[in-house]
């Protein structure tokens, strides 16, 4: 279960992603992805935009997303295949909380050379990844940028601002 702080962060980050015109892809399950989708959905509805154009839950064949925010996209025969497919689709991964499924997605993303932005204060796999990246320096984002998302940073608005600052840097680096 996602804890309250991670809930607020995910909602704010989901909203932030769509404010900048980016698309939001999630795994379609409850937790951080649902809360990010909810934040994006509420922002888009308020602006009179169609959430189906910008929010997608990627789920295995025969499955339904756990929430009604956005469209569904079927990929893979099971959750493991779906995780691999999600990694192929997304350009950047923002890691908020997470358990075993998130751990697998992280491994696939690292294997594909995809940038990850771990939000250290949201527990679970996000905190473990933040610690790993900060200690090893293996992250595609610099230590100074990573530091802004450290476990002690609890303000969702600061986290939202920093994520919005880091995403264009990663896009420019890929370009």
Secondary structure, DSSP 8 states (H G I E B T S, - for coil): ---HHHHHHHHHHHHHHHHTT--EEE-SSTTHHHHHHHHHHHHHHHTT--GGGTEEEEE-TT---SS-SSEEEE-SSSHHHHHHHHHHH-SEEEE-S--HHHHHHHHHHHHTT-EEEE-GGG-HHHHHHHHHHHHH--SSS-HHHHHTT-TT---HHHHHHHHHHHHHHHHHHH-
